[in-house]
Amino acid sequence: MIENQKDYDRDNEIVPFIGIQRKYVNLASKVYSILFLGYASWIFTRKFLNSSKILEERLDGIWAHLAGFSIVEGVVMIAIIQIGDIAMYLTNKLKKQAETAEAKGRAEGRAEGRAEIYQLWAAWNERRMEAEMKGIPFNEPPPEPPQNLNDIQD
């Protein structure tokens, strides 16, 4: 259990430089690499096949494209992961609010159930005591117990 908690804590810690949870770093780096290599392949073929410039000019153009693309790609990926984190946080928060409201509703329902049972028993006992004071035999059975005691107990 403690080892699993340590793994969970480590996976959920924020990586300082990029600001995302550690558990997303591997996925983000794989997606980043695939996109970068795809773009690099496209630029290489475009520059080499459609150009009559000398090799040095071609390579300068390629590096300029890749440098700009890598920065934009990194920022976009971090933004996407941050948006996903925010969405998950809000979803969890809404879930907790719904669970809290549901628990509150159950507690209120239990209180109402207990009050109804108390009123039934109090009315029955009052009738019993009146009959006893008047000397009249009292044959009325007590109120039925609740079907499910777990529904009214805390």
C-alpha positions in Angstrom: 0.0 0.0 0.0 2.7 2.5 0.9 4.7 1.6 -2.2 1.6 2.2 -4.4 1.0 5.5 -2.6 4.5 6.6 -3.3 4.1 5.7 -7.0 0.8 7.6 -7.1 2.3 10.7 -5.4 5.3 10.6 -7.8 3.1 10.2 -10.9 1.0 13.1 -9.8 3.8 15.5 -9.0 4.3 18.4 -11.4 7.4 18.5 -13.5 8.8 22.0 -12.8 10.0 23.1 -16.3 7.0 22.1 -18.3 4.3 22.3 -15.7 2.6 18.9 -16.3 2.1 15.9 -14.2 4.9 13.3 -14.4 2.5 10.6 -15.6 2.0 12.5 -18.8 5.6 13.2 -19.6 6.2 9.9 -21.4 3.1 10.2 -23.5 3.8 13.8 -24.3 7.4 13.1 -25.3 6.3 10.3 -27.6 3.6 12.4 -29.3 6.1 15.3 -29.6 8.7 13.0 -31.2 6.3 11.6 -33.7 5.0 15.0 -34.7 8.5 16.4 -34.9 9.9 13.6 -37.0 6.8 13.8 -39.3 7.3 17.5 -39.8 11.1 17.1 -40.2 10.5 14.5 -42.9 8.1 16.7 -44.7 10.4 19.7 -44.6 13.4 17.6 -45.7 11.6 16.3 -48.8 10.1 19.7 -49.6 13.4 21.5 -49.3 15.5 18.9 -51.2 13.0 18.1 -53.9 11.7 21.5 -54.7 14.9 23.5 -54.5 18.0 24.1 -56.6 19.8 26.0 -53.8 23.1 24.8 -52.5 23.2 22.3 -49.6 24.1 24.8 -46.9 21.1 27.1 -47.8 18.8 24.0 -47.8 20.0 22.9 -44.4 19.7 26.4 -42.9 16.1 26.6 -44.2 15.3 23.1 -42.7 16.8 24.0 -39.3 14.9 27.3 -39.2 11.6 25.5 -39.9 12.3 22.8 -37.3 13.4 25.2 -34.6 10.2 27.2 -34.9 8.1 24.2 -35.2 9.6 22.5 -32.1 8.9 25.5 -30.0 5.3 25.9 -31.2 4.7 22.2 -30.9 6.0 22.1 -27.3 3.9 25.0 -26.2 0.8 23.5 -27.9 1.3 20.1 -26.3 1.8 21.6 -22.8 -1.4 23.7 -23.4 -3.4 20.6 -24.4 -2.2 18.7 -21.4 -3.0 21.6 -19.1 -6.5 21.9 -20.6 -7.0 18.2 -20.0 -5.8 18.5 -16.4 -8.2 21.3 -15.8 -11.1 19.3 -17.4 -10.3 16.3 -15.2 -10.1 18.5 -12.1 -13.5 20.1 -12.9 -15.0 16.7 -13.6 -13.8 15.4 -10.3 -15.0 18.5 -8.4 -18.5 18.1 -10.0 -18.5 14.4 -9.1 -17.6 15.2 -5.5 -20.3 17.9 -5.3 -22.9 15.4 -6.7 -21.8 12.7 -4.2 -22.0 15.3 -1.3 -25.5 16.4 -2.4 -26.6 12.7 -2.7 -25.2 12.0 0.8 -27.0 15.0 2.2 -30.2 13.9 0.6 -29.9 10.5 2.0 -29.3 11.9 5.5 -32.3 14.2 5.2 -34.4 11.2 4.0 -33.3 9.2 7.0 -34.1 12.0 9.4 -37.6 12.3 7.9 -38.1 8.6 8.1 -37.1 8.6 11.8 -39.4 11.5 12.5 -42.3 9.6 10.8 -41.7 6.5 12.8 -41.4 8.5 16.0 -44.8 10.2 15.2 -46.4 6.9 14.6 -45.2 5.4 17.8 -46.0 8.5 19.8 -49.6 8.6 18.5 -50.0 4.9 19.2 -48.5 5.3 22.7 -50.8 8.3 23.4 -53.9 6.2 22.4 -52.6 3.3 24.6 -52.2 5.6 27.6 -55.6 7.2 27.1 -57.2 3.8 27.0 -55.3 2.7 30.1 -56.4 5.9 32.0 -60.1 5.3 31.0 -59.8 1.6 31.9 -60.7 0.6 28.3 -58.9 -2.5 26.9 -56.4 -1.5 24.2 -55.9 -4.2 21.5 -54.4 -2.0 18.7 -51.1 -3.5 17.6 -48.1 -1.3 17.6 -47.0 0.4 14.4 -45.1 -1.8 11.9 -41.4 -1.6 12.1 -39.7 -0.1 9.1 -39.0 -2.5 6.2 -35.3 -1.8 6.1 -33.7 -0.5 9.3 -30.6 0.5 7.4 -32.6 3.1 5.5 -33.3 5.1 8.7 -30.1 4.4 10.7 -26.9 6.4 10.3 
